[in-house]
Amino acid sequence: MKIAILAGTRPEVVKLAPVRAALAARTGLEPVWISTEQQGALNAQALETFGITPDIRLDPPSPERTLGGRFAQIMDRLDDVLGRLEPRLVLVQGDTSTTAAGAMAGFARRIPIGHIEAGLRTFDLDQPFPEEGWRCVVGQLAALHFAPTEAAVRNLLRGGVARDRIHMTGNTGIDAVRLSGARATPAPLVNGLRRVLVTVHRRENWGPELEQVLAALVLLRDRVADIEIVFAAHANPALRGRVDAALRGQDRIRIVEPLDYLGFLSHLKSATLVLSDSGGVQEEGPVLGVPVLVLRDTTERAEAVEAGVARLIGTRTGAVVEAAVDLLTREPERLRMVRAVSPFGDGFAADRIADILSDWSPDRAPGGDQIRAAV
């Protein structure tokens, strides 16, 4: 059974690489990796890390186009390749433009959709934007929903998805940490200083929110004398320019170039604390026993907050400084968040997905008849 795996961003590559390996190990399943090149260099970096050569590589969407224009380009190119490839199933992951465009292209071609990391919701279309909208769209189109947690299952049921379409598997991002963790040794500390790792890239934080976070980092450096703040830069040039203007040359604040997956795990392993608006970091930090302060007002990964290994703190300067200082100066408080537990699975989600697909047939798939009738 030919299965098209669609990916074009670093998170998709990280979370789909274990799935590709698990499918390839099963008799009768033929994974075909289609790279949309949505993220360019970051996508290539992740493919190299996992030793993946795409079976089909599409032209990248134009950076000059709007969000909708790039989405349309990805969908148009995927429509063409899916028409030629004729897979029995299209697998998409998460909530990127590739995810939603791929699901819509597959649906229009009457090909069943499998959604990995299904059911994540904030129930606020503005946070995160556009990801919340993209995953809601896929939630209506998918024939198979691979949900990472019980909360994700409940969200899908709340959205009207039939129970027999939903499979709780865990999150494949935890598989990636399990399979790659031994290759990432902790990055050396500088002058014995404790490391505070920071990432900011969400679209909703591109405005004044970024300025508030950057101001908070300088104040945090001034308040806690034995830390080094490491800001893992994002490839977006507009964001990078503002980060450089605020932090470049600051004592005990270091900006590092965009890290590959193993490089990021290395820095995370050696961190005392991580501040991030990334969804993936909310999953990876708890596995490695690093407390996560989430630079957002809402999260689709509330399980980490409920487990006590992450805290939602927003982006206001005062709130960021207060939360970080609290954990950096009160070690018992920080240690309560250092549990090295994962509320997102045990690291074997990809095997469960492969087992499910080994027994699955598109002819008797839940929703298969509805898909064909609707089109």
N, C-alpha and C positions, 0 to 999 in steps of 0.2 A: 504494500500500500504506500503510494507516494504521498508524503506529507511535506507541504511547503512551510518552512520556518521563516518568518519575516522579521528582520531586524535592521536598524539603521542608526542606533544610538549606543553609547557605551553601556548604560544600564540594561538595555535589551540583550546585548551580547553577553554580559556577565550572567544574566539570569537564564538565558536560553542555551548557553554552552553546555551545562550539565544535561539539559533535555536532549539536545542533539546527540550527545554521547550515549545516553540511555536508550534512545530510539535506535541508533545505529547498532547497538548490541543485541537488539531483538530480531529474531528471524521474521521476515515478512514485512518489515517496516523500512521504508527508504526516505530518510530525511533529506530535503533539498533546501539549502540555505540561500535565501534571497536577501541581498544587502541593498537597502534603499539609499545608503550613503547620506542619511539625514544629517548626521553630525560630523561628517568629514573626518578630520584628523583623530578625534576622540574615538570614533567608531573603528578606524584602522588600528589605533593603539590597542584597543580591547581585543580585536580579532587576532592580532599578533600575540598578545598575552596568552590566549587560549589555543593558539595554533590552528585557527580556523581559516581556511581559504573558501570564500563564498563560491557556491556553485554558479550563482548568477549575480552579477554586480550591475546595478542600475546607474544611470546618470544621476548625480546629486541634484537636489532641488536648488533653484537659484537663490542665493542669499539676498538678491535685490528685491525679491518678491515679498509680499505680505505673508502673514501667517496663513491666511486662507489660500493665497496663491501657491505657496509651497505645498500645502496640503493637496491642492488640486493636481499639482505636478506629480506628487508621489502616487496618488490614487490612479491617475491616468497611466503611469508607467507600470504599476502593479496590475492594472486591468489587462494590459497587453501581455505581460509575461504569464499571468495566470491562465489566460486564454490559450497560450501556446503550450504551457506545461501540463494543464489539466490534472492537478493534484486531487486526491480524494478528500483532503482536509487541509485547511489553512490554520496554522498556529500563530497567534499574536500574543504579545506579552505587555502587560501594564497599561500605560495610558499616554503614549506618545502620538505624534501625528502619524507615524508609520503604523501604529496599532489601529487607530480608527480608520485611516485610509485603506489599510489592508483588509480590515473586516468588511468595510463597505464594498471594496472591489471584489472580494470573495463572495459576498452575499449577492451582488449583482450578477455574478457568474454561476449562481446556484451551487456554490461549494460550501459545505458546512464549515463553521468557524469554531476553533477551540481557543478559549481565552485563558491564558496563564496569568496568575495574580488577579483573579476576578473578584469582584465584590468590594473593593476598597471604595469608601465613600466619606466625604465630609458633609454632604448634603448642602453645599454652598458652591454654586457654579463659579464664583469669583475666586475661590481659594481651594486648591490651586487652579489657576487658569493657564492654559485651557484644559489641563489634564482631567479635571473633574468631569467636564463635558464629554471628552473623548471616551473615558471609561464607561460613562452612562450610555453612550451610543452603542458601544460594543456589548454592553450588558443586555441590550435589546436584540442583538443580532446573533449572538453566539448559540451554537447547539450544545457545546460542552463548556462548562465553567469550572476551572480548576482554582478553587478558593483556598487561600493560605491558612485561614483561621475560622473558628466558629463564628466570630463577629462578621466576617466577610460572607459566610453562608447566610446569616440572618439578614444582612443587607440585600442579598440577591432575592431571598424569599420576599422581603418587604417590597422589592421592586417588581414582583410578579413572576419571577423565574420559577419554572416548575422544578420541584425537588429532584426529580430523576435526571435533570440536566446538570446538577451540581455535584462536584466531587471535592471533598476537603483533602488537600494533599500536603499542606505546608508550603512555605515560600522557597522557590528555587534559589533565591539569593543566599540562603543559608547553606544550600548545597555548594555554591561557589566558594563560600568561606571555608567550608569543611575540606573541599578538594584542593584549595589553593593556599590555605593558611600556612602550611608547612614551608611553602616556598617564600614566604614573606617574613623575614626576621625583623625584630624591632629596630627602627631607625635610631642611630645613636643620639643621645641627648647632647646638648651644647652647654659646656661649662657646668654640668650638674644641675641645670635649671629644669624644673618640671615643664612639660610641654602641654600647651593648650592649642588644640587643632581647630581650625575654623574653615568652614566652607559656606558660601552664599551664592546662590545662582537662580533661585526661583523667580519667575517673571513678576510675581506680585511684590517682590522685594527690590525691583529695579529702581524705584523712585526714591522718595525721602527716607524710606525704610533702610536702604543701604547706608545712607549718610549717618543715620542714628546708630547702626551697628558699628560702623567704622569709628565713630566717636567713642562708643562704649569700649572698644578694644584698647584705645589709647588710655582711657581712664582706668581700665582694668590693669593694664601694665603698670600704671602709677600706683595703684592700690596694693598690688601683690608683688613683692620684690624678687621672689625666687621662681618666676615663670618666664618662659619664652613663648610668645604667641606665633604660631606658624599658620599663615593664611594660604591655603591651597587655592591658587588662582583659577578662574574659569577662563575658557578660551574666548568668550565673547569680548571683543575689543572695547566696547563701550563700558562694560563693567570693569575690565582690567585697568582702563585709564583712570577711573575714579578711585579704585583701590590703591593704585600707585600714588596718586596725588595725596591721599590721606595717610598712607602708611609707609611709603618708601623712605628709607633712611632713619626710621624711628628705632631707637634703642630697644633691644629685646623683642622686636617684632620683625618677622622674616616672611617675605612673600616668596613662595615657591611656584615654579611653573606647573601647569596642569599635570597632575600625577597619573601614571597608569594605574591599573587596578592593584597590582602587587605593591607598587610604591605607596599607594594610599593605605593599604592594609598595614604596611610597615610603619608608617607614621601613626596610624591609629593604635597599633599595638603598644607603642611607646608613649601614648598620650595619657595624661592624668584626667583630662576632660576634653570633650569635643562640643563645639557650638556649631550648629548646622541647620539649614532649612531643607536638607536633602532627605527624601524618603528612604533611600538605601542606607544612609548612615544610621537612621533610626533602627534598622534591622541589624546592621553590622556591629555597631557599638556594643549592644547588650551581649552578643555572642563572645566578644573579646573582653568583656568586663570593663568597658569604658562608659561612664555616665554621659548621657546625651542631653544637652540643653537645646531644645528645638526652637529655632528662630522663626516661629510662625504662630498665628493665633488659633489655627485649627490643624488637625492632623487626621489623615485617613488610617493612621497606624496607632490608634488609641490603646492598643494592647500593651505597647511598651510603657505608656504613661501609667496605665492601670497596674502593671507589674512593678512599678517603682523604679524602672531603669532609665526612664526618660522623663523630662519635664517640659511642658509648653511654657515658654516665657515671652513670646512675641518679639518685637524688634525695638521697642522704646529704649533709649539709651539707659535710663535709670534702672529699668527692670532687668536689662541684660547684665549690667554691672552688679546689681544686687545679687542676682541668682548665681553668677559666676564666683563672686567674692565669697558668698556663703559656702559653696562647696570647696573652694580652694583654701579657706582658712579654718574650716571646721571638718577635720578629717573623719570623725565618726559619722557626720552627715553624708559625706561623699561615699564612705564605705558602705552605707546602706543601699547605695545605688550600684555598687560593684558586686554583681551577683553572677556574672558569666552565665546567664540563662537566656534562652531565646523564646519569646512568646510566639515566634513565627514558624516554628517547626524544628525538626530534628536533623535536617540536612539530607534527607532522602526523598524529597518531593519529586525529583525527576524520575526516579525509579517507579514511584507510584503512578505518575502520568504515563510512563511507557507501558506499565502493566495494564492500565485502563485502555489505552489505545490498541494494545495487542488483542484485546477481546472485543473491540468496538468495530461496528460496521456502519458505514454511512447509510446503507439501505434500511437499517433498523434503528438509526439514531433517534433519540428523542428530539422532536422538532424538525426532523428531516423532511417529512411530508409538508409541514407548514412552510418551510423554506422554499420548497419547489413550487407550492401553490401560490405563495405570495408574489413570486417573480413570474 
